């Protein structure tokens, strides 16, 4: 299995230029996430990726991640199918339950305690709508009375599903519905153990070998190690409204190029075959951050790509 690197698109207001730049730099994959409300400005991933799809021709696009429980399942299925069609089958769906910011759940009329159940049901509904006609379904949150989704996704069976999370419940969800496991805020050691757990769950679900391993990493690369660490700490502390000064070394890729190569090697050796890299630095350094990553860090893994 070859090693793949995805790049996180940097900003919603420059999504078109950033997607085109990522494609021109040779990245085959790009991603962006979403919230309805959060600790700072943030957009909607599906709409942003639709703009990116229209401005590119080859790069694959991943929602990392879509907050599935905040959408009615049938509406999300329609949006996902449409995005897959307009992108020419270049869309991958990243799913997660969210929960870090309760006000967005309250605003959307969704109980945070139901987020796991809603997500599981939505994945079942989408799978059926993507593959069947005249779908009838009566669930806890969704009722379908003989409906047919058209057009269906370009990709047979629907876009690949990347299940994100950190909990055992997320691992079980991935084993049942996912094509990729995409944890975040994980150490290499925890990644390795989670892959063993998912392998067991997938085998129990009759899907042995169906899930591919990935990791989502925030990164800050700078020729000066301390500058990179400070940038990552400041950015993630503001983004998650908590002190990240003691967590950057544990969960992020931050330091000079040699530091980042060494840490990235640990994740690859732990089993990650896809690494999604998302900038953790000030806005005015984002372009340099990505360029330095592409020039000094990723070439160290060229033989494995």
C-alpha positions in Angstrom: 0.0 0.0 0.0 1.6 3.3 -1.1 1.8 6.3 1.2 -0.4 9.2 0.4 -0.4 12.8 1.7 -3.4 15.1 1.7 -3.2 18.8 2.3 -5.7 20.8 4.2 -7.0 23.8 2.3 -6.1 26.9 4.2 -8.9 29.4 4.1 -12.6 29.5 3.0 -12.2 33.0 1.5 -9.3 31.8 -0.7 -10.6 28.3 -1.4 -10.4 28.5 -5.2 -6.8 29.8 -5.3 -5.7 27.4 -2.5 -7.2 24.4 -4.3 -5.5 25.4 -7.6 -2.2 25.9 -5.8 -2.4 22.5 -4.1 -3.1 20.9 -7.4 -0.2 22.7 -9.1 2.2 21.7 -6.2 1.5 18.1 -7.0 -0.8 17.2 -4.1 -3.3 14.6 -5.3 -5.7 15.2 -2.5 -7.1 18.2 -0.5 -9.5 18.6 2.4 -11.4 21.1 4.5 -13.6 20.9 7.5 -16.6 22.7 9.0 -18.7 23.8 11.9 -21.9 25.8 12.1 -20.6 27.8 15.0 -17.2 27.5 16.7 -14.6 29.4 18.6 -13.7 31.4 15.6 -14.6 32.0 11.9 -15.3 28.8 10.0 -17.3 27.8 6.9 -19.3 24.9 5.5 -17.1 22.1 4.1 -19.5 20.9 1.4 -20.1 24.3 -0.1 -16.4 25.2 0.0 -15.4 21.9 -1.7 -18.0 22.6 -4.4 -16.1 25.8 -5.2 -12.8 23.9 -5.2 -14.2 21.3 -7.5 -15.2 23.9 -10.0 -11.7 25.4 -10.0 -9.7 22.2 -10.4 -9.7 19.1 -12.6 -7.7 16.3 -11.0 -7.2 16.8 -7.2 -9.5 14.7 -5.0 -11.5 16.5 -2.3 -12.3 15.3 1.2 -14.7 16.9 3.8 -12.6 16.5 6.9 -15.0 16.3 8.5 -18.7 16.7 7.8 -20.7 17.0 11.1 -23.2 14.4 10.1 -25.7 14.6 13.0 -26.4 18.3 12.3 -27.9 17.4 8.9 -31.2 15.6 8.0 -29.9 12.4 6.6 -31.8 12.7 3.2 -30.6 16.3 2.7 -27.0 15.3 3.4 -27.4 12.4 0.9 -28.6 14.9 -1.7 -25.7 17.3 -1.1 -23.1 14.5 -1.1 -24.5 13.0 -4.3 -24.6 16.4 -6.0 -21.0 17.3 -5.0 -19.8 14.0 -6.3 -21.5 14.7 -9.6 -20.2 18.2 -10.1 -16.7 17.1 -9.1 -16.7 14.3 -11.6 -16.4 11.7 -8.9 -13.6 13.4 -7.1 -15.3 13.7 -3.7 -14.6 11.7 -0.5 -16.9 12.0 2.5 -15.3 12.4 6.0 -17.8 11.9 8.8 -17.7 12.7 12.5 -20.2 13.3 15.3 -18.7 16.6 16.6 -19.8 17.6 20.1 -16.9 19.9 21.1 -19.2 23.0 20.8 -22.7 22.4 22.2 -24.1 25.7 21.1 -24.1 24.6 17.4 -26.1 21.5 18.4 -28.6 23.6 20.3 -28.9 26.0 17.3 -29.6 23.1 14.9 -32.2 21.6 17.2 -30.1 18.4 17.8 -29.5 16.9 21.1 -25.7 16.3 21.6 -26.5 13.0 23.3 -28.0 11.7 20.1 -25.1 12.5 17.8 -23.8 9.0 17.6 -27.1 7.4 16.9 -28.0 10.1 14.3 -24.7 9.5 12.5 -25.1 5.8 12.3 -28.6 6.1 11.0 -27.6 8.7 8.5 -24.8 6.5 7.1 -27.3 3.7 6.7 -29.8 6.0 4.9 -27.1 7.4 2.6 -25.8 4.0 1.7 -29.3 2.9 0.7 -30.2 6.1 -1.2 -26.9 5.8 -3.1 -27.5 2.3 -4.2 -31.2 1.6 -4.3 -34.4 3.0 -5.8 -37.8 3.3 -4.2 -36.2 3.3 -0.8 -38.4 2.7 2.3 -36.9 3.2 5.7 -38.3 3.9 9.1 -35.7 4.8 11.7 -35.5 6.8 14.9 -34.8 10.0 13.1 -35.5 9.4 9.4 -38.5 8.1 7.4 -38.4 7.3 3.7 -41.6 6.4 2.0 -40.5 5.0 -1.3 -38.2 7.7 -2.6 -35.4 7.6 -5.2 -32.4 9.8 -5.1 -31.4 11.1 -8.6 -28.9 11.7 -9.7 -26.9 9.2 -7.7 -23.2 9.7 -7.0 -20.8 9.2 -9.9 -18.8 6.8 -7.8 -20.6 3.4 -7.6 -22.0 3.0 -4.1 -21.2 6.6 -3.2 -18.0 8.4 -2.2 -15.5 6.7 0.0 -16.3 7.2 3.7 -13.7 8.4 6.1 -14.8 7.9 9.7 -13.1 10.3 12.1 -13.1 10.3 15.9 -11.2 9.1 18.9 -13.6 6.8 20.8 -14.4 3.1 20.7 -17.8 4.0 19.4 -16.1 5.8 16.4 -14.0 2.7 15.8 -17.1 0.5 15.7 -18.7 3.0 13.3 -15.7 2.8 11.1 -15.6 -1.0 11.1 -19.3 -1.1 10.0 -19.5 1.8 7.6 -16.0 3.2 6.8 -13.5 2.8 4.1 -10.9 4.7 6.0 -10.2 5.3 9.7 -9.2 9.0 10.3 -8.4 9.7 14.0 -7.1 13.0 15.2 -5.2 14.2 18.3 -3.7 10.7 18.4 -0.1 9.6 19.3 1.5 7.0 17.0 1.1 4.5 19.7 -2.6 5.1 20.0 -3.0 4.9 16.2 -1.4 1.5 16.2 -3.6 0.1 18.9 -6.7 1.6 17.3 -6.0 -0.2 14.1 -5.8 -3.5 15.9 -9.2 -2.8 17.5 -10.8 -1.8 14.3 -9.5 -4.8 12.6 -11.2 -7.0 15.2 -14.5 -5.0 14.9 -14.4 -5.2 11.1 -13.8 -8.9 11.1 -16.8 -9.3 13.4 -18.9 -7.3 11.0 -17.9 -9.4 8.1 -15.7 -6.6 6.6 -12.2 -8.0 7.3 -9.6 -5.9 5.6 -12.1 -3.3 4.4 -10.7 -0.3 6.4 -7.6 1.6 5.4 -5.6 3.5 8.0 -5.1 7.3 8.0 -4.2 10.1 10.4 -5.2 13.8 10.6 -2.3 15.9 11.8 -1.9 19.6 12.4 1.5 20.9 11.2 3.8 23.9 11.5 7.2 23.7 9.8 9.8 26.4 10.2 13.6 26.5 10.0 13.6 27.6 13.6 12.1 24.8 15.8 10.9 27.0 18.6 9.1 29.4 16.2 7.2 26.4 14.7 6.2 25.1 18.1 5.0 28.5 19.3 3.0 29.0 16.1 1.3 25.6 16.5 0.6 26.2 20.2 -0.9 29.6 19.7 -3.1 28.6 16.7 -4.5 25.4 18.3 -5.0 27.1 21.7 -7.2 29.7 20.0 -8.9 27.2 17.7 -9.9 24.9 20.5 -10.2 27.4 23.3 -7.8 25.6 25.6 -4.1 25.6 26.4 -2.2 23.5 23.8 1.3 24.4 24.9 1.8 21.0 26.5 0.0 19.1 23.8 1.7 20.2 20.6 4.6 17.8 20.9 2.1 14.9 21.6 -0.5 15.5 18.9 0.9 17.8 16.2 3.7 17.9 13.7 5.7 21.0 14.7 9.3 22.0 14.5 12.1 22.3 11.9 12.0 20.1 8.8 14.2 17.3 10.4 11.9 17.3 13.5 8.8 17.0 11.3 10.3 14.2 9.2 11.2 12.2 12.3 7.8 12.6 13.9 6.0 11.8 10.6 8.0 8.7 10.3 6.6 7.5 13.7 3.1 7.8 12.4 3.9 6.0 9.1 5.6 3.2 11.0 2.5 3.0 13.3 0.5 2.1 10.2 -0.8 5.3 8.6 -1.0 4.9 4.8 -2.7 8.3 4.4 -1.6 11.4 6.2 -3.9 14.5 6.1 -1.9 17.6 7.0 -3.7 20.8 8.2 -1.9 24.0 8.9 -1.5 25.2 12.5 0.1 28.6 12.1 -0.8 32.3 11.5 -2.6 33.2 8.4 0.3 35.2 7.0 2.6 32.2 7.3 0.2 29.6 5.8 1.6 29.7 2.2 5.2 29.5 3.4 4.2 26.7 5.8 2.8 24.6 3.0 5.6 25.4 0.6 8.3 24.4 3.2 6.4 21.2 4.0 6.3 20.3 0.3 9.9 21.2 -0.3 11.7 19.8 2.8 9.5 17.2 4.6 7.5 15.2 2.1 10.4 14.4 -0.3 11.8 12.3 2.6 9.0 9.8 1.9 9.1 9.9 -1.9 10.2 6.2 -2.2 7.0 5.1 -0.3 4.5 7.2 -2.3 
